[in-house]
Amino acid sequence: MSKALRPQDIIRTKRERGQLTAEQIEFIIQGVTDGSIPDYQLAALLMAIFLHGLDDDELRHWTAAMVNSGRVVDLSRIAPKKVDKHSTGGVGDKVSICLAPIVAACGVAVPMISGRGLGHTGGTLDKLEAIPGFSTALTIDRFTDVVEQAGLALIGQTDDLAPADRRLYALRDITSTVESIPLIASSIMSKKIAEGIDGLVLDVKVGSGAFMKDLSSARELAKTLCAIGNGAKKAVAAVLSDMSQPLGRAIGNANETREAIEVLHGKGPADLVELTLVLASEMLMLAGEAPQSARQRVETARNDGSALAALRRCVELQNGDTAVVDDPSKLTIASQTSEVLAAREGYLSQIDCEQVGIAAMLLGAGRLRLDSKIDHSVGLTYLSRLGERVTTDTPLFRLHHNDKDAAQRATARLQQAITISDAPRPAPPLVYETIR
């Protein structure tokens, strides 16, 4: 690193709305990675970026430096195109578990490195670990072997993959600089580019249960993500999908895994099935499939048992109990249930979906901190959907719990999250638009 560069000068440049050079950015990311720049200086720089942003050139250099802060996976020995999917997170979003096997069954490799849930959003790793024995902690070499043999693998981020992101993510969380589109986009894309993929479909959630609450900010994030991917010569598409209510019916780890596997048995809620097929079709198109045949191929893979076979093989190679693939009812479920009824007659017109996620967390399905322990067996079943007529006898949610006090706290949250009106309101579309 150049001795002429000093963190305080770089902070000042961004504080004064100046443009950071590639050399300055590489110096910062190296200091993040090796610990030579202290947290207090990084926190100051993150706040300056939060306030003044990064332009296109800065963002490209920032993301590239984060990718190169660790190992870049080499998947070149795997012949098929390698395409992943990333969701910005929501409530009941278990799509990865049913989508990856469908795409793999269509001949596209899916090397998927996922995260854990934090706050009101669930994490794919937590859901997968509801499968007895399933290991998400594979080495990159073993990860590559599983992708080659099963067509897919689902693991957590390794220590040597974009290590700068872990430190920056933790600092953003404690310095109120999370809500920065350049920092969000570079965090997501640095990890995905480091996977060694050819293409990436992004599911950018919009609504009360999403990080982006409105369509305009979600669209801005989607365009930023696509620009980074295209700049790295990756095929990218972003689907803007609704998160004004939970996706599917199941919320909670084993609950969601059960529902995702049921999709591969030809069952599952209509919204979950449709979004899975939309995203899977986009992944095939990024791998070169024609639009008119992509949808037909993913529907066939779901219906003919080949996707279920791909999941079974993945679970087997990652040391999980394959019996739950054939019979998802074997997955754990909490010992007690209770229901939340509608407070009055009318139409279910609005749900604060973030509060639904928090209610699940209060039951033990989520975590406030990354080191919090979770209970895979607990969660919710979402029984009524936006626009439906309800009465005081209509159950809106069923709680699956092991603790009555926790259930009472969760019930109070859910009752506050629900709005019932005299007249029906149209439910938002499942998919708003796709950006390529």
Number of C-alpha atoms within 10 A of each C-alpha: 11 8 5 6 13 13 18 12 12 21 22 14 15 21 17 11 15 13 16 19 14 17 13 21 20 20 19 24 25 19 18 22 19 11 12 10 17 11 14 11 13 22 19 18 21 24 20 20 20 19 14 15 19 22 11 14 12 18 22 19 20 25 29 24 23 28 26 19 24 19 17 19 17 14 23 12 9 15 11 17 19 27 30 26 26 19 21 19 24 29 28 31 26 31 28 23 24 25 29 29 32 34 30 28 24 21 16 24 29 29 27 24 21 21 15 16 24 17 15 25 28 28 22 27 22 24 23 26 17 22 26 16 15 21 18 23 15 17 15 20 11 14 23 21 18 22 22 19 15 22 28 30 29 27 22 18 21 16 12 15 24 29 23 27 24 16 15 20 15 12 18 21 11 10 13 13 19 19 13 19 21 23 23 18 21 25 22 17 24 26 23 27 26 21 25 19 22 22 25 26 25 24 23 27 29 27 21 23 28 24 20 22 16 13 18 11 14 23 22 12 21 25 17 20 25 23 19 24 25 15 13 15 12 19 21 24 26 25 24 22 23 26 29 25 25 26 25 25 23 27 30 35 35 29 29 29 30 28 26 28 25 21 22 27 19 14 14 19 15 13 15 23 23 14 21 23 24 17 25 30 27 26 31 26 20 23 20 13 15 12 13 10 12 21 19 12 20 26 19 15 21 25 17 13 15 18 26 25 19 23 27 21 22 23 27 18 20 21 15 22 16 20 16 18 25 16 13 20 16 13 20 18 21 17 11 13 17 16 17 19 18 22 17 16 15 19 21 26 20 19 22 20 24 23 21 31 28 23 27 32 27 24 28 24 30 31 22 14 10 12 8 10 12 17 22 25 21 29 32 28 20 21 15 16 19 19 19 15 18 21 15 12 12 17 17 21 22 18 24 24 26 19 15 13 12 16 24 16 13 24 24 12 19 23 18 12 16 18 17 22 16 12 12 15 14 10 16 15 11 17 19 14 12 16 13 13
